[in-house]
């Protein structure tokens, strides 16, 4: 069984930037990331900027990102 990595909000943003997401806004400690596909579809994720994210938060971000990114591509960044 894979183990969930401990990641910070900044690390998560770096991961998603590799998939074409960019910061579009920030409100308090939450950053909104977005990428726009060639057909004009907008894909948005929200990430809290904390030094260490709780495991439940990481799992929620991972599940949300699976709507846009195939699991086999995303899993190595989140799990050992």
Phi and psi restraints in degrees (range 20) as a CNS / XPLOR table:
assign (resid 1 and name C) (resid 2 and name N)
       (resid 2 and name CA) (resid 2 and name C) 1.0 -75.3 20.0 2
assign (resid 2 and name N) (resid 2 and name CA)
       (resid 2 and name C) (resid 3 and name N) 1.0 150.4 20.0 2
assign (resid 2 and name C) (resid 3 and name N)
       (resid 3 and name CA) (resid 3 and name C) 1.0 -108.6 20.0 2
assign (resid 3 and name N) (resid 3 and name CA)
       (resid 3 and name C) (resid 4 and name N) 1.0 135.0 20.0 2
assign (resid 3 and name C) (resid 4 and name N)
       (resid 4 and name CA) (resid 4 and name C) 1.0 -68.6 20.0 2
assign (resid 4 and name N) (resid 4 and name CA)
       (resid 4 and name C) (resid 5 and name N) 1.0 131.3 20.0 2
assign (resid 4 and name C) (resid 5 and name N)
       (resid 5 and name CA) (resid 5 and name C) 1.0 -75.6 20.0 2
assign (resid 5 and name N) (resid 5 and name CA)
       (resid 5 and name C) (resid 6 and name N) 1.0 155.1 20.0 2
assign (resid 5 and name C) (resid 6 and name N)
       (resid 6 and name CA) (resid 6 and name C) 1.0 -88.5 20.0 2
assign (resid 6 and name N) (resid 6 and name CA)
       (resid 6 and name C) (resid 7 and name N) 1.0 119.1 20.0 2
assign (resid 6 and name C) (resid 7 and name N)
       (resid 7 and name CA) (resid 7 and name C) 1.0 -129.1 20.0 2
assign (resid 7 and name N) (resid 7 and name CA)
       (resid 7 and name C) (resid 8 and name N) 1.0 151.4 20.0 2
assign (resid 7 and name C) (resid 8 and name N)
       (resid 8 and name CA) (resid 8 and name C) 1.0 -96.0 20.0 2
assign (resid 8 and name N) (resid 8 and name CA)
       (resid 8 and name C) (resid 9 and name N) 1.0 167.3 20.0 2
assign (resid 8 and name C) (resid 9 and name N)
       (resid 9 and name CA) (resid 9 and name C) 1.0 -60.8 20.0 2
assign (resid 9 and name N) (resid 9 and name CA)
       (resid 9 and name C) (resid 10 and name N) 1.0 -38.9 20.0 2
assign (resid 9 and name C) (resid 10 and name N)
       (resid 10 and name CA) (resid 10 and name C) 1.0 -65.8 20.0 2
assign (resid 10 and name N) (resid 10 and name CA)
       (resid 10 and name C) (resid 11 and name N) 1.0 -37.4 20.0 2
assign (resid 10 and name C) (resid 11 and name N)
       (resid 11 and name CA) (resid 11 and name C) 1.0 -64.9 20.0 2
assign (resid 11 and name N) (resid 11 and name CA)
       (resid 11 and name C) (resid 12 and name N) 1.0 -39.4 20.0 2
assign (resid 11 and name C) (resid 12 and name N)
       (resid 12 and name CA) (resid 12 and name C) 1.0 -63.0 20.0 2
assign (resid 12 and name N) (resid 12 and name CA)
       (resid 12 and name C) (resid 13 and name N) 1.0 -42.7 20.0 2
assign (resid 12 and name C) (resid 13 and name N)
       (resid 13 and name CA) (resid 13 and name C) 1.0 -61.8 20.0 2
assign (resid 13 and name N) (resid 13 and name CA)
       (resid 13 and name C) (resid 14 and name N) 1.0 -41.4 20.0 2
assign (resid 13 and name C) (resid 14 and name N)
       (resid 14 and name CA) (resid 14 and name C) 1.0 -62.0 20.0 2
assign (resid 14 and name N) (resid 14 and name CA)
       (resid 14 and name C) (resid 15 and name N) 1.0 -40.8 20.0 2
assign (resid 14 and name C) (resid 15 and name N)
       (resid 15 and name CA) (resid 15 and name C) 1.0 -60.7 20.0 2
assign (resid 15 and name N) (resid 15 and name CA)
       (resid 15 and name C) (resid 16 and name N) 1.0 -50.1 20.0 2
assign (resid 15 and name C) (resid 16 and name N)
       (resid 16 and name CA) (resid 16 and name C) 1.0 -70.6 20.0 2
assign (resid 16 and name N) (resid 16 and name CA)
       (resid 16 and name C) (resid 17 and name N) 1.0 -24.5 20.0 2
assign (resid 16 and name C) (resid 17 and name N)
       (resid 17 and name CA) (resid 17 and name C) 1.0 -66.1 20.0 2
assign (resid 17 and name N) (resid 17 and name CA)
       (resid 17 and name C) (resid 18 and name N) 1.0 -28.4 20.0 2
assign (resid 17 and name C) (resid 18 and name N)
       (resid 18 and name CA) (resid 18 and name C) 1.0 -66.1 20.0 2
assign (resid 18 and name N) (resid 18 and name CA)
       (resid 18 and name C) (resid 19 and name N) 1.0 -22.5 20.0 2
assign (resid 18 and name C) (resid 19 and name N)
       (resid 19 and name CA) (resid 19 and name C) 1.0 -98.5 20.0 2
assign (resid 19 and name N) (resid 19 and name CA)
       (resid 19 and name C) (resid 20 and name N) 1.0 9.7 20.0 2
assign (resid 19 and name C) (resid 20 and name N)
       (resid 20 and name CA) (resid 20 and name C) 1.0 95.1 20.0 2
assign (resid 20 and name N) (resid 20 and name CA)
       (resid 20 and name C) (resid 21 and name N) 1.0 6.9 20.0 2
assign (resid 20 and name C) (resid 21 and name N)
       (resid 21 and name CA) (resid 21 and name C) 1.0 -82.5 20.0 2
assign (resid 21 and name N) (resid 21 and name CA)
       (resid 21 and name C) (resid 22 and name N) 1.0 143.6 20.0 2
assign (resid 21 and name C) (resid 22 and name N)
       (resid 22 and name CA) (resid 22 and name C) 1.0 -128.4 20.0 2
assign (resid 22 and name N) (resid 22 and name CA)
       (resid 22 and name C) (resid 23 and name N) 1.0 153.3 20.0 2
assign (resid 22 and name C) (resid 23 and name N)
       (resid 23 and name CA) (resid 23 and name C) 1.0 -72.5 20.0 2
assign (resid 23 and name N) (resid 23 and name CA)
       (resid 23 and name C) (resid 24 and name N) 1.0 127.9 20.0 2
assign (resid 23 and name C) (resid 24 and name N)
       (resid 24 and name CA) (resid 24 and name C) 1.0 -112.6 20.0 2
assign (resid 24 and name N) (resid 24 and name CA)
       (resid 24 and name C) (resid 25 and name N) 1.0 -25.7 20.0 2
assign (resid 24 and name C) (resid 25 and name N)
       (resid 25 and name CA) (resid 25 and name C) 1.0 -164.2 20.0 2
assign (resid 25 and name N) (resid 25 and name CA)
       (resid 25 and name C) (resid 26 and name N) 1.0 164.6 20.0 2
assign (resid 25 and name C) (resid 26 and name N)
       (resid 26 and name CA) (resid 26 and name C) 1.0 -141.8 20.0 2
assign (resid 26 and name N) (resid 26 and name CA)
       (resid 26 and name C) (resid 27 and name N) 1.0 136.1 20.0 2
assign (resid 26 and name C) (resid 27 and name N)
       (resid 27 and name CA) (resid 27 and name C) 1.0 -132.5 20.0 2
assign (resid 27 and name N) (resid 27 and name CA)
       (resid 27 and name C) (resid 28 and name N) 1.0 109.4 20.0 2
assign (resid 27 and name C) (resid 28 and name N)
       (resid 28 and name CA) (resid 28 and name C) 1.0 66.0 20.0 2
assign (resid 28 and name N) (resid 28 and name CA)
       (resid 28 and name C) (resid 29 and name N) 1.0 -126.3 20.0 2
assign (resid 28 and name C) (resid 29 and name N)
       (resid 29 and name CA) (resid 29 and name C) 1.0 -97.6 20.0 2
assign (resid 29 and name N) (resid 29 and name CA)
       (resid 29 and name C) (resid 30 and name N) 1.0 11.8 20.0 2
assign (resid 29 and name C) (resid 30 and name N)
       (resid 30 and name CA) (resid 30 and name C) 1.0 -111.0 20.0 2
assign (resid 30 and name N) (resid 30 and name CA)
       (resid 30 and name C) (resid 31 and name N) 1.0 131.5 20.0 2
assign (resid 30 and name C) (resid 31 and name N)
       (resid 31 and name CA) (resid 31 and name C) 1.0 -110.5 20.0 2
assign (resid 31 and name N) (resid 31 and name CA)
       (resid 31 and name C) (resid 32 and name N) 1.0 136.0 20.0 2
assign (resid 31 and name C) (resid 32 and name N)
       (resid 32 and name CA) (resid 32 and name C) 1.0 -99.8 20.0 2
assign (resid 32 and name N) (resid 32 and name CA)
       (resid 32 and name C) (resid 33 and name N) 1.0 124.3 20.0 2
assign (resid 32 and name C) (resid 33 and name N)
       (resid 33 and name CA) (resid 33 and name C) 1.0 -107.7 20.0 2
assign (resid 33 and name N) (resid 33 and name CA)
       (resid 33 and name C) (resid 34 and name N) 1.0 143.2 20.0 2
assign (resid 33 and name C) (resid 34 and name N)
       (resid 34 and name CA) (resid 34 and name C) 1.0 -146.0 20.0 2
assign (resid 34 and name N) (resid 34 and name CA)
       (resid 34 and name C) (resid 35 and name N) 1.0 146.6 20.0 2
assign (resid 34 and name C) (resid 35 and name N)
       (resid 35 and name CA) (resid 35 and name C) 1.0 -133.6 20.0 2
assign (resid 35 and name N) (resid 35 and name CA)
       (resid 35 and name C) (resid 36 and name N) 1.0 146.7 20.0 2
assign (resid 35 and name C) (resid 36 and name N)
       (resid 36 and name CA) (resid 36 and name C) 1.0 -115.6 20.0 2
assign (resid 36 and name N) (resid 36 and name CA)
       (resid 36 and name C) (resid 37 and name N) 1.0 122.7 20.0 2
assign (resid 36 and name C) (resid 37 and name N)
       (resid 37 and name CA) (resid 37 and name C) 1.0 -76.8 20.0 2
assign (resid 37 and name N) (resid 37 and name CA)
       (resid 37 and name C) (resid 38 and name N) 1.0 167.8 20.0 2
assign (resid 37 and name C) (resid 38 and name N)
       (resid 38 and name CA) (resid 38 and name C) 1.0 -58.8 20.0 2
assign (resid 38 and name N) (resid 38 and name CA)
       (resid 38 and name C) (resid 39 and name N) 1.0 -31.3 20.0 2
assign (resid 38 and name C) (resid 39 and name N)
       (resid 39 and name CA) (resid 39 and name C) 1.0 -83.8 20.0 2
assign (resid 39 and name N) (resid 39 and name CA)
       (resid 39 and name C) (resid 40 and name N) 1.0 3.8 20.0 2
assign (resid 39 and name C) (resid 40 and name N)
       (resid 40 and name CA) (resid 40 and name C) 1.0 93.3 20.0 2
assign (resid 40 and name N) (resid 40 and name CA)
       (resid 40 and name C) (resid 41 and name N) 1.0 -2.1 20.0 2
assign (resid 40 and name C) (resid 41 and name N)
       (resid 41 and name CA) (resid 41 and name C) 1.0 -68.2 20.0 2
assign (resid 41 and name N) (resid 41 and name CA)
       (resid 41 and name C) (resid 42 and name N) 1.0 131.7 20.0 2
assign (resid 41 and name C) (resid 42 and name N)
       (resid 42 and name CA) (resid 42 and name C) 1.0 -97.6 20.0 2
assign (resid 42 and name N) (resid 42 and name CA)
       (resid 42 and name C) (resid 43 and name N) 1.0 132.5 20.0 2
assign (resid 42 and name C) (resid 43 and name N)
       (resid 43 and name CA) (resid 43 and name C) 1.0 -119.6 20.0 2
assign (resid 43 and name N) (resid 43 and name CA)
       (resid 43 and name C) (resid 44 and name N) 1.0 124.5 20.0 2
assign (resid 43 and name C) (resid 44 and name N)
       (resid 44 and name CA) (resid 44 and name C) 1.0 -125.5 20.0 2
assign (resid 44 and name N) (resid 44 and name CA)
       (resid 44 and name C) (resid 45 and name N) 1.0 139.3 20.0 2
assign (resid 44 and name C) (resid 45 and name N)
       (resid 45 and name CA) (resid 45 and name C) 1.0 -133.0 20.0 2
assign (resid 45 and name N) (resid 45 and name CA)
       (resid 45 and name C) (resid 46 and name N) 1.0 148.4 20.0 2
assign (resid 45 and name C) (resid 46 and name N)
       (resid 46 and name CA) (resid 46 and name C) 1.0 -118.2 20.0 2
assign (resid 46 and name N) (resid 46 and name CA)
       (resid 46 and name C) (resid 47 and name N) 1.0 131.7 20.0 2
assign (resid 46 and name C) (resid 47 and name N)
       (resid 47 and name CA) (resid 47 and name C) 1.0 -128.9 20.0 2
assign (resid 47 and name N) (resid 47 and name CA)
       (resid 47 and name C) (resid 48 and name N) 1.0 128.9 20.0 2
assign (resid 47 and name C) (resid 48 and name N)
       (resid 48 and name CA) (resid 48 and name C) 1.0 -77.3 20.0 2
assign (resid 48 and name N) (resid 48 and name CA)
       (resid 48 and name C) (resid 49 and name N) 1.0 139.5 20.0 2
assign (resid 48 and name C) (resid 49 and name N)
       (resid 49 and name CA) (resid 49 and name C) 1.0 -93.5 20.0 2
assign (resid 49 and name N) (resid 49 and name CA)
       (resid 49 and name C) (resid 50 and name N) 1.0 84.9 20.0 2
assign (resid 49 and name C) (resid 50 and name N)
       (resid 50 and name CA) (resid 50 and name C) 1.0 -121.1 20.0 2
assign (resid 50 and name N) (resid 50 and name CA)
       (resid 50 and name C) (resid 51 and name N) 1.0 156.8 20.0 2
assign (resid 50 and name C) (resid 51 and name N)
       (resid 51 and name CA) (resid 51 and name C) 1.0 -64.1 20.0 2
assign (resid 51 and name N) (resid 51 and name CA)
       (resid 51 and name C) (resid 52 and name N) 1.0 -36.4 20.0 2
assign (resid 51 and name C) (resid 52 and name N)
       (resid 52 and name CA) (resid 52 and name C) 1.0 -144.4 20.0 2
assign (resid 52 and name N) (resid 52 and name CA)
       (resid 52 and name C) (resid 53 and name N) 1.0 122.5 20.0 2
assign (resid 52 and name C) (resid 53 and name N)
       (resid 53 and name CA) (resid 53 and name C) 1.0 -86.8 20.0 2
assign (resid 53 and name N) (resid 53 and name CA)
       (resid 53 and name C) (resid 54 and name N) 1.0 142.9 20.0 2
assign (resid 53 and name C) (resid 54 and name N)
       (resid 54 and name CA) (resid 54 and name C) 1.0 -62.5 20.0 2
assign (resid 54 and name N) (resid 54 and name CA)
       (resid 54 and name C) (resid 55 and name N) 1.0 153.0 20.0 2
assign (resid 54 and name C) (resid 55 and name N)
       (resid 55 and name CA) (resid 55 and name C) 1.0 -60.4 20.0 2
assign (resid 55 and name N) (resid 55 and name CA)
       (resid 55 and name C) (resid 56 and name N) 1.0 -39.2 20.0 2
assign (resid 55 and name C) (resid 56 and name N)
       (resid 56 and name CA) (resid 56 and name C) 1.0 -62.8 20.0 2
assign (resid 56 and name N) (resid 56 and name CA)
       (resid 56 and name C) (resid 57 and name N) 1.0 -39.1 20.0 2
assign (resid 56 and name C) (resid 57 and name N)
       (resid 57 and name CA) (resid 57 and name C) 1.0 -66.5 20.0 2
assign (resid 57 and name N) (resid 57 and name CA)
       (resid 57 and name C) (resid 58 and name N) 1.0 -43.3 20.0 2
assign (resid 57 and name C) (resid 58 and name N)
       (resid 58 and name CA) (resid 58 and name C) 1.0 -60.5 20.0 2
assign (resid 58 and name N) (resid 58 and name CA)
       (resid 58 and name C) (resid 59 and name N) 1.0 -44.0 20.0 2
assign (resid 58 and name C) (resid 59 and name N)
       (resid 59 and name CA) (resid 59 and name C) 1.0 -63.4 20.0 2
assign (resid 59 and name N) (resid 59 and name CA)
       (resid 59 and name C) (resid 60 and name N) 1.0 -39.3 20.0 2
assign (resid 59 and name C) (resid 60 and name N)
       (resid 60 and name CA) (resid 60 and name C) 1.0 -65.0 20.0 2
assign (resid 60 and name N) (resid 60 and name CA)
       (resid 60 and name C) (resid 61 and name N) 1.0 -43.1 20.0 2
assign (resid 60 and name C) (resid 61 and name N)
       (resid 61 and name CA) (resid 61 and name C) 1.0 -63.4 20.0 2
assign (resid 61 and name N) (resid 61 and name CA)
       (resid 61 and name C) (resid 62 and name N) 1.0 -43.3 20.0 2
assign (resid 61 and name C) (resid 62 and name N)
       (resid 62 and name CA) (resid 62 and name C) 1.0 -59.1 20.0 2
assign (resid 62 and name N) (resid 62 and name CA)
       (resid 62 and name C) (resid 63 and name N) 1.0 -47.7 20.0 2
assign (resid 62 and name C) (resid 63 and name N)
       (resid 63 and name CA) (resid 63 and name C) 1.0 -62.9 20.0 2
assign (resid 63 and name N) (resid 63 and name CA)
       (resid 63 and name C) (resid 64 and name N) 1.0 -41.0 20.0 2
assign (resid 63 and name C) (resid 64 and name N)
       (resid 64 and name CA) (resid 64 and name C) 1.0 -64.3 20.0 2
assign (resid 64 and name N) (resid 64 and name CA)
       (resid 64 and name C) (resid 65 and name N) 1.0 -41.3 20.0 2
assign (resid 64 and name C) (resid 65 and name N)
       (resid 65 and name CA) (resid 65 and name C) 1.0 -67.1 20.0 2
assign (resid 65 and name N) (resid 65 and name CA)
       (resid 65 and name C) (resid 66 and name N) 1.0 -25.7 20.0 2
assign (resid 65 and name C) (resid 66 and name N)
       (resid 66 and name CA) (resid 66 and name C) 1.0 -64.3 20.0 2
assign (resid 66 and name N) (resid 66 and name CA)
       (resid 66 and name C) (resid 67 and name N) 1.0 -17.7 20.0 2
assign (resid 66 and name C) (resid 67 and name N)
       (resid 67 and name CA) (resid 67 and name C) 1.0 -65.1 20.0 2
assign (resid 67 and name N) (resid 67 and name CA)
       (resid 67 and name C) (resid 68 and name N) 1.0 -26.4 20.0 2
assign (resid 67 and name C) (resid 68 and name N)
       (resid 68 and name CA) (resid 68 and name C) 1.0 -116.0 20.0 2
assign (resid 68 and name N) (resid 68 and name CA)
       (resid 68 and name C) (resid 69 and name N) 1.0 -26.1 20.0 2
assign (resid 68 and name C) (resid 69 and name N)
       (resid 69 and name CA) (resid 69 and name C) 1.0 -124.3 20.0 2
assign (resid 69 and name N) (resid 69 and name CA)
       (resid 69 and name C) (resid 70 and name N) 1.0 131.4 20.0 2
assign (resid 69 and name C) (resid 70 and name N)
       (resid 70 and name CA) (resid 70 and name C) 1.0 -59.6 20.0 2
assign (resid 70 and name N) (resid 70 and name CA)
       (resid 70 and name C) (resid 71 and name N) 1.0 141.9 20.0 2
assign (resid 70 and name C) (resid 71 and name N)
       (resid 71 and name CA) (resid 71 and name C) 1.0 -58.4 20.0 2
assign (resid 71 and name N) (resid 71 and name CA)
       (resid 71 and name C) (resid 72 and name N) 1.0 -39.8 20.0 2
assign (resid 71 and name C) (resid 72 and name N)
       (resid 72 and name CA) (resid 72 and name C) 1.0 -64.1 20.0 2
assign (resid 72 and name N) (resid 72 and name CA)
       (resid 72 and name C) (resid 73 and name N) 1.0 -25.0 20.0 2
assign (resid 72 and name C) (resid 73 and name N)
       (resid 73 and name CA) (resid 73 and name C) 1.0 -83.2 20.0 2
assign (resid 73 and name N) (resid 73 and name CA)
       (resid 73 and name C) (resid 74 and name N) 1.0 -35.6 20.0 2
assign (resid 73 and name C) (resid 74 and name N)
       (resid 74 and name CA) (resid 74 and name C) 1.0 -87.0 20.0 2
assign (resid 74 and name N) (resid 74 and name CA)
       (resid 74 and name C) (resid 75 and name N) 1.0 -33.8 20.0 2
assign (resid 74 and name C) (resid 75 and name N)
       (resid 75 and name CA) (resid 75 and name C) 1.0 -53.9 20.0 2
assign (resid 75 and name N) (resid 75 and name CA)
       (resid 75 and name C) (resid 76 and name N) 1.0 -42.6 20.0 2
assign (resid 75 and name C) (resid 76 and name N)
       (resid 76 and name CA) (resid 76 and name C) 1.0 -60.5 20.0 2
assign (resid 76 and name N) (resid 76 and name CA)
       (resid 76 and name C) (resid 77 and name N) 1.0 -23.9 20.0 2
assign (resid 76 and name C) (resid 77 and name N)
       (resid 77 and name CA) (resid 77 and name C) 1.0 -79.4 20.0 2
assign (resid 77 and name N) (resid 77 and name CA)
       (resid 77 and name C) (resid 78 and name N) 1.0 -25.9 20.0 2
assign (resid 77 and name C) (resid 78 and name N)
       (resid 78 and name CA) (resid 78 and name C) 1.0 -104.7 20.0 2
assign (resid 78 and name N) (resid 78 and name CA)
       (resid 78 and name C) (resid 79 and name N) 1.0 -24.9 20.0 2
assign (resid 78 and name C) (resid 79 and name N)
       (resid 79 and name CA) (resid 79 and name C) 1.0 -125.4 20.0 2
assign (resid 79 and name N) (resid 79 and name CA)
       (resid 79 and name C) (resid 80 and name N) 1.0 144.0 20.0 2
